[in-house]
Amino acid sequence: MTGNDQSQGHSLRLLGGGSRAIRWVASGFACLLSVAPCAPSLEGDAPATRTRLLVSTDIGGTDPDDLQSMVHLLVYSDSLDIEGLISSPPGPGRKQDILRVIDLYEHDYPNLKTYADAYPTPEALRAISKQGGIDRAGWSGVGAATEGSEWIIRCARRKDPRPLHVLVWGGIEDLAQALHDAPDILPKLRVYFIGGPNKMWSVDAYDYLERHHPALWIIEANSTYRGWFVGGEQSGEWGNAAFVSTHIADHGELGRFFAPLLPGIKMGDSPSVGRLLHGDPDDPTKPGWGGSFVPVWDGRKTVFRRLTTEADEAEAFGVVEFELALPAGMTARHSAQAVFDGRIPAALENDGRVLRFRFSPRDAHKVWPYTIQSDFPGLDGWSGAFTALPPPSERTAHPSVGHPHWWTDDPDPGAAEGIHAGARTVSRWRRDFLGDFAARMRRCEIPAPSSEVLP
């Protein structure tokens, strides 16, 4: 149920926009979806003012969950002012993958617009789809401007009093480039970064933001987002696979596209949208579909000036930086990279005296090995390892003074789903956000009956 619906309420109001917003009465809605008792009501309802947002996504990459989350976003697009859809891999995803989902949306658009005239036209969505950077930033964290980074700047500079919510579902390079090129846009931005694996691949751009733009307003969700598909009510129709077969498959072209992408729902980027639908967009500590967060703490970066062993420790989801003396005889003509866990490359910076490289360990209680590959024999084959651990409570208890608007996963064990810190602050709303999504997907298949359209 929505934020202002009490657990004893008798109707479910679907999020909507425009003059055709509809209201389902519970007795009729129960025929379409079995609605279980709600979780405790949220503090506050969906915001009265429409929210501006821009999405930066690695859609089309190695994980199909961005495609699932794009379907989710588009069926709620009548409730939000979407100003940009940016393909920001790095990896195989491209703008064409965004356009592919918009093509499917176009098939369902005639039905969707019978529920709300605020659904954007497919042409409007194509016009705001842009290509971002396709390469990792390298040691500096920034490179050259892209169509995507320039679009972020253009949107942020619009004469609109509302903040611009930037939802980062993939690499954070385009956001870093935009702030590098136009630091004046910082006060306008509200960032929700699906970190974890994305931070691992974009650690240099992340490090640039943390060092050069500490006043940035940002939610760094390294594991909280997992509550969308881990934990919560998983019985019957609410299981990840059962929900798709019952409420998504055969629901319009978007549903038919969504169903075979994965064995069930993942939608790991959807919490960033969920918090704008139900929660307090201005206060990350408040409950909502996108989770609740705590202020970030200091000391999350560990610097090693030597090769390490398993006995060396660093904070999980933090930044680990290596500074190694340049081997005698190695010059700028030689190339090198470090490879973590046998699969994740990290570029080495050679300043003529020291070799530097970074990594962000995604998983706690894990040993992360690395090997240096180089065409310089005196460096090739150097190796080491370190162990990633959760931060100690003595550290997390003290909010950072230098990053006053930076939030991250709640380390309280009561907020976790298994090993995933903060994930229970999302999973507690599972029936609510999945029930609402199911009703949204039904719009793709069946136009609104005239009796259910409010004048």
N, C-alpha and C positions, 0 to 999 in steps of 0.2 A: 504494500500500500504506500501511498505517497506520504510525504513528511507530516502533513497535518491531519492524516487519517488516524484515528485512535484504534487500538486493537479491537474495540467493540463496535467499530463502524460498520455501516451496512452498504457502502458504495465504494467504488474504486474509481478515482479520477485519473485518466490517462494524461500524461504530459502532451501538450499540443500547442499549436500556434495558429494565428489567423482566426477568421470569423467562423470556422467550421469545427471548432473544438467540440469533442463529444464526451458524454458521460455515460459510462456503463453502470447499470444497476446490478448489484451483486447477484441477485437471483438469476438474471439473464446471463451474466458473465460466467457464472459457474458452469453453464452448459459448454462453454468454450475452453475453460481452464479451471482445474480444481485449485482453489485458493485456500491455502492453509492459514492458520492464525499468524499474524504478523509479528515480526520482531518489534522491540520497543520503538515507539515513534521517534523520528528524527527531531532534532531541535531546529525548527524552521522548515519551510517548504521550499520548493523550487523558487529561485529568485524571480521577483516580479519583472525586473528589467532583463531583456534578452541578453544573453552572454555572447560576446565576440570571441571567436576561437580560430586558431590556425593549427593544422596538424602537420607534423614532420614525421614521415614514416618510412621504414625499410620494407614496405609492402612488396611482395613478389620475391623476397629473399628465401632463406633456407627454412623459415618457420611460417607456415600458412596462417598463423593466428592473427597477423595484421590484416589479412583478407577478411577474416571473421569480424574483426573489430571495425573494419571499414563498412561492412554491411550493417552492423549495429549503429554506427554513427549516422549513416544515411537514413535509416528509418526513423531517427530522432531529429532529422535536419530541419523539421518545421519548428522546433523548439529552440534552436540555436542559430546564431548568425555566423555561418562558416565563411571565413574570408580567405582561406588558403589551404590547399592540399599539396604538400611538397614531398616529392620522392627524395629521401635522404638516406641512401643505403648506409655505409659502403657495403657493397656486395652486388648480387645480380639483379636486385629490384630496380625498376625504372618507372618513370611517369606513366608509361603505357599500362602498367599494372593497376594504377589508380583509374585510368580511363576505362579499363576493362570492367571494373565494378560499376562505374557510372553508366556504361552501356546496359548493364543488367538492370540498374535502377530505372533507366529509361523505359524498360518494358513494364515495370510495376508502377511507374509514375501516374498513369491515369487513375489507378485505384487509390494510390496514396493521397492524391490531391482531393479526393472526395471527402477525406477526413479533416483536412486542414489546407487552406489555400496558401499557407506560408511555406509549403514544401518548395525548395528551389528547383528551377527547371534544370534538366540535364545540361543544357547549353551553359547555364550560369556556373555549374560545377566544373565543367570542362575549362571554362575561361580562367578559373582560379587554380587550376592544377599546374604545378611547376616542377621542373627538374632541379634538384639540389646537387650537392657534391657527390661524386661517385668514388672518391679516394679518401683514405684516412689522412688526417691532417699532418702527421709527422710531429716531431718533438716540440715545435713551437705551438702547436694546437690550432693554428690558423694557416690559411694559404691564400687562394684567390677567391674573389667574389663569384657567386653562382646565381643563376636565375632564382633559385630558392632563397638564398640569403638576401638578395636584393628585394624579393617580395616580402620577406619579414620586415625589412626596414620600411618599405612603402606602406604596409598595413599599419605598423606601429606609429607612423607619422601622420596618419589620417586625423583630421580634426574631429575627433570623437571623444567625449569625456570618459567613456568606459575603458577599462583596461583591456588589453589583448591577451587572452589565454593561449599560450603556446604549448601544445601537447606533443611531447617528443616521444615517439614510439620506436625510434631506431637510433641512428647515429646523431650525435649532438653537434656535429661539425657546422651545419648551416647556421644554427643559433650562435655558436661561438664566432663565426665569421661575421654575422650581422652585427653583433655587439662590438667586434673589433673595428668594423668599418663605420659604425654609427653608434657610439656609446651613449648618445643623447636619448636613445629609445629605451634605455634601461628602466626608467620609472614607470613606463607604460606596460611592461611585461609581467605576466604571471605564468610561471613555467611549471608544468607537471612532467617530470622526466621519468619514464619507465627505465630505471637504471639496471642493476644486476648485469646480465649479459651485454646489454648495450653499453654500459659504462666500461665493461671489460674491453670491448672493441674500440671505444672512443675515448680512452683514458687521457690521451694528450689534449683533446679539445676540452674535456671535462676539467683537466688540471688548469688549462688556460682560464676558463671561466672562474674557477675557485680562486685563483691567484689575482686576476686582473679585474674581476667584477664581483667582489665579495658582498656588495649591497644588493645583488640580484635576488628577486623574490622567486624562490624555487622550491618545489617539493621533489625530493630525490627518493623515489620509491624503488628500493632495491629488491625487496621481497614482499612488501605489502600487497602488491598487485596480484600475487598468486592466490589470494583469497577469492578471486573471481572463479577459480576452477578447482581449488583445493579446500576441503573442509565445508562446513555448513551443512544444510539439508541435502543429502545425496540419495535419499530413498525414492523408489518409484520413479515417477516422471521427472524428478529433480536431479537424477543422476546425469552425469555429463553426456553419456551416449543416449540415454532414454529421452532426455530433454530435446535433443536434436531430432530424433526420429518422431517424437510426438508433436513438437511445436515449431520446428523449423523446416524440416524436409517437406517439399511439395507446397510450401507457402510462397508462391510467386517465383519469379526467376531468381531473386536474391536468395530465397530459401533453398531452391534447387542447386544453386551454386555453393552455398554455405555447407550443406549437409556432407558431401564427400571430402571436404578439405582435410579433416582430421577425424579420428574415431569418435570424438565428442566435442563439447565446447571447450575452448581454452580462452580465447578472447582476452589474452593477457594485457592488452593495451586499453581495454574498455573501462577499467576503473578511472582513467583520466577523464573520460566523458561522464561516467557515473557521478563523480563528485560535483559536476556542474549541473546535473539533473536533480540530485537530491543531496544536499549538504550545504555548507556555508562556504561559498567561493572565496570569501575574504579571510577565513580562519581555518587553516589546515588542522588545528588541534580538535575541532568539533567533529562529531560523528557524521558519516555520510556514506553513500554507496561507493565512493572512491577511497574509503579508509580514513583514519585519523592518524596524525603524525606528531612528532615531538621535535623541538628545536635541535639542530645539529650541534655536535660537540667538537672541541678542538682535538688535535693529536691524531687525526685519522691518516696522516701520511707517515710512512716509515722510510727512512733513507739508509741504504747500505752502501758502504764504500769498499766492498770486497765481495768476493763470491761467497754465497751463503750455504748453509746446510739445513737439514730438517729441523734442527734445534733452534733455528732463528724463527722468530714469530712476527707476524704483521696482522693488522686488522682486516677481517673479511669485509669486502666492499670498500675498503680504503684504497689509497694510492701507495704503491710500493715503487720507490725510485732507486736505481742503481747508478753508482758513480765508480768506474773502474779506471785505474791508471792505464794510459795508452801503452800497449806493448812496444818495445823498442823496434824500430824499423817500419812500423805501420804508418802510412801516410793517408792523405785525403783521397788518393786514388783508389784505395781499397774500400770494399763495401762489407757490411756486416748487418746481421739482424739476430735478435734473440727469439727463440721459439719456446713458448710456455706450454706445458702439458702436451707437447708433441703436435700442437695444431694452431696455436695462436701467436702470430708473428708480432714483434715489436721492433720498430726501427731504432737503430743506434745513432746517436748524435756524436760526432767526432769534432771536438773543438781544437784539436791539435795537441791536447794535453790529457784530456779525460774522455772516456766513452760513457755516455749516459743513455738509459732507457727506462721505460715505465711499464707498470702493469697494475691492473685492479683485479684482485682475486674474487671471483663470484661466490664461491662456496666456503663456508666455515668448516673447521675440523677436517681440513683437507691439506695434504702436502702437494705443493705446486712445484714441479721440477721445471728446469729451463736449460736450454743448450744454445750456445752462440754459434752461428754459422757464418763463415767469412771466407773470402778468397785470400786472406792473409794467413798463412800457415801457423804463425805464432799466436793467433787468436782462435782459429777454427777449432771447435770441439770443447771450448771452455764450458763448464756446466756447474749447476748448483741446484738448490731447492730451498723452499721455506714453507712454514706451516701457517695457514690462515686460521685465525681464531676470532670469536665474537669479542667486541670491546668490553673491557671491565666496567662494572657499574660505577666505580670511582670516576671514570672518565665521562660516561654518558650522563651523569647526574649534573654536570655543569654546562649549561648552554654556551655556545660560542659567542664571544663578544664581537669578534671580527666578521661574523656572518649572521647578522641579526634577522634576516628574512629567509633563512635556509632551514628546511625541515626534512626529516627522514623517518625511517621505520621506527616504531615504538619498540624498544628493547625489552619491555616488560614481558616476562614469560607468559603472563595471562593474556597477552595480545597476540600470541603466536599460534600458528597452525603447524604443529610438529616443529620442524627446524626453521620454519619461515617466519621471521620476526614481523609482527604487525599484521599478518595476513588475516587474523580473526576479526580485525576491525572492518574488513570487507565481507568475509564469509558469513558474518552474522546477518547480513541483509540478503542472503542468496535467494530466498523465496520471493522477496520483494522485487529485486532487479530482474530476476529471470521471469517472474510472472508478468511484469510490465513489458519486457522484451517480447514475450510470446504474443501478447496482445498486439504489439506493434507489427510483428511479422504477419499476423492475420490480415492486417491492412493491405499487404502486398497481394493477397489472393482474392479478397472479397471487398468490393466497394462498400462504403458506409450506407446502410439502409436509411432511407429518407426520414424515417421516424426517429432515428437516433442522432440526427444532425440538429444542433441547436441553432435557432435563428440568429 
